[in-house]
């Protein structure tokens, strides 16, 4: 009995002791850059004595709850001077910090991530972050800084060749990337067929690419998330930033709306190379322009509002016979609200529009198509304790798809008015994500996303016999379109088809030593929108289509494991991944997707898989900085016949996707010779893209026809090139008034003719068949002048 | 519409003065030869249509300079009126001809070929065609704005599904261009077939032929077009694959033939470029 009493007293004391000696208080606030008040994302706030810390979120806000006491705090962010301070935590405090850019402010770093010990422990893997400054360092064709070209230098990221738009992450297709600009979705990330990206590097504050380990707050695309945040604008003083290059120029103006409280940012970019074409007697026009705008206002210490916009257009025209215009429009209103010093929220109301228009004067018709969406997002970040952080929220999107409208443009036109049926859908998600420090060495993040997709009513949904829009003709061994037997019209509020999926996401980080860790992750993701494209890379003519009666959502499982180590000035990452995707759309031979009002008649359901390993070695400090990335991977898909007697696509065998590149080596580096001169260089080597070569020829109707066998069974020659650029800053110590620098660059220094495609044709003069290689960029020198006011 | 992607892309290339096209050596795989059935029965308007021929060849390795003829085959066409038309080979050329053919609009014809002890069959319907009414020439078209463009106008019958196969033969150059059209967006309208070529010049003789075709031939030719000549290759090519026609090898289905058995009413117009 006495033993029991002592035991009870002990237990009682143990329970009570925490109430007294572990009183906890919260310190929270915003971290900004001193001269502009631009908030900083991902700043590390370390409490070395407690061996704990946190980082600022996408709006510069941090919050951490610690036991009462006095502690040293170290605030660090790559490219900025550290702040060392002492905090007396006797009550809940709000403390904002202003960081100063490191004085040699041209001493850029290429990647800022995973340098601090804190990040060794962070349960985040397969993520690469880039700052705007580093993107502007990487030499690219025509001297134009380019976000998408910069990320293709990272391991696991590639593209389907020069002239292809979009990018491919870990063997995924270009439409499987969720691209967000200030939380709004962008549908086409390229201008002029991938020669330029839609992002103005001057307007960007921060960029993160998630290749795996994707947290539950993101969803809707299965391969990756490219999350880009624009700057708010300097709310202390007016500044301008710009550059003039051979092909395009840009100008950004920022300044206060109300000093220290409100700011605006206006940036524009345009290309003008087409103005020189008349000199060569070419009556064609091809140009792009974009406009980035942002207004930010701090209502009070708990509320901030932002209004961002983006408008971009590409215009092509051919000698008055043909004009083509397309681009994204985004308008986005956001409200940050602090419910308490531990609960941060952001509400976003977004409108986005992707438009594609074609005017064919010589055939006398106009074609318009597009996708519009309205999106509401409400995200909460709950900083519960220093070992437990919760993120939860909802995301709701309403879509209207216009697959196309063909209108005669003159009264005498031979074309009839035709409207492809509009489609409507409603996509919703609820998520909860926890970041949990289980012990000193083990941190986990785990979450669940519940997503649902409702395909709403439309006019004229085709009905087919046995629900089969594609039939297999056994005699000819080909797939053919089935003719609809009927069609059904619905009210807008009807639900034709609904899908829902639970998407668990887990990442573990196990610290091995102070400088190394092992991480592992599992993601399940679903994608309800699909870009219909049966060409080797997407074109602006391609149409997005929602899942429905005949098109199923794509479902992905991805496993990844990695080893991370920091040593001296270097960091090393080794990751391996495996992914499988169900319901990957494939197209019957010769499918014509353009102006096709019944795409269900040309598609079949297949699956895809990708696996590989990635190595990244980075040097982050010193005169020489850069990284070397190597990826070895495989990306393939398979569409077997629906029954044993059907052939399937490519005889139902696995075949390489168009962006499968076995070996991908990227090296990028910068060397600071002196304060005025800096050298930047890139070297790339990639296995040639898969392609199909003919295996025989025959003559039919007087024409020589090449015959092709298996899909993508051959490869183009290997791709490699070397780029070099020099950055010259005439007055490196000047930091007021007009500051400028020149960039002199050469793309493809040894003039390698890299094949974009090889076509097979009969030479009319010689009568013999030949293979013709198209190489887009030989050696291309460039000059640009960049300034900051 | 389909060429639009390539057109836009090629125009864009005019910027990149450093871009180039070179002929290179490539190792391509070799597949065993197959029979190629080039069976086009054309009944030109205002002719009896009794003289017809069929060409049989074999497929060959891609870089060979010639394709071999398929000799010694037996070629027969039958119709629904119990007529049998025998096609006789001209020496060893692979051309099989007949001079007592009876064409009939919407007649159904069956082709039977026996070659190398295997039997190949196909069935097709003779489709009617609209006449080529007139030609319009424009001298400021094409992709550079100074090429000659030819439009061959015809009128599509309303409320029927029609498909057309156009063949533009420039006898002066020489050059052959094939196009297929449907009437999905042009039903009942006067519309044109389009031809342009950078080498087209004044004085060239252009023979324009319009053939009435079935939907199946339209699909077949459409896919073939995607993979050959100006439309083939480039970053926007659709995935190429073996194109299957309407001929089946009854004896050994795996040894299917290339080509197509087409039966059409046809119209022809000769035009001298102004």
Interface residues (C-beta under 8 A of the other chain):
Chain A: X160 X161 X163 X164 X192 X193 X195 X273 X274 X277 X280 X281 X282 X283 X284 X286 X316 X318 X319 X320 X321 X322 X324 X358 X362 X363 X365 X406 X414 X415 X416 X418 X475 X476 X477 X478 X480 X534 X535 X536 X537 X539 X541 X587 X589 X590 X591 X592 X594 X595 X650 X692 X693 X694 X695 X696 X697 X698 X699 X700 X701 X702 X703 X704 X705 X706 X707 X708 X709 X711 X712 X713 X714 X753 X756 X757 X758 X759 X760 X761 X763 X764 X767 X768 X769 X770 X771 X772 X773 X774 X775 X776 X777 X778 X779 X780
Chain B: X1 X2 X4 X5 X7 X8 X9 X11 X12 X13 X14 X15 X16 X18 X19 X20 X21 X22 X23 X24 X25 X26 X28 X29 X30 X31 X33 X34 X36 X38 X40 X57 X58 X59 X60 X61 X62 X63 X64 X65 X67 X140 X141 X142 X143 X144 X145 X149 X167 X169 X173 X174 X175 X176 X178 X184 X185 X186 X187 X188 X189 X190 X191 X192 X194 X219 X222 X223 X224 X226 X227 X228 X229 X232 X233 X234 X235 X236 X237 X238 X239 X240 X241 X242 X243 X244 X245 X246 X248 X253 X256 X258 X259 X260
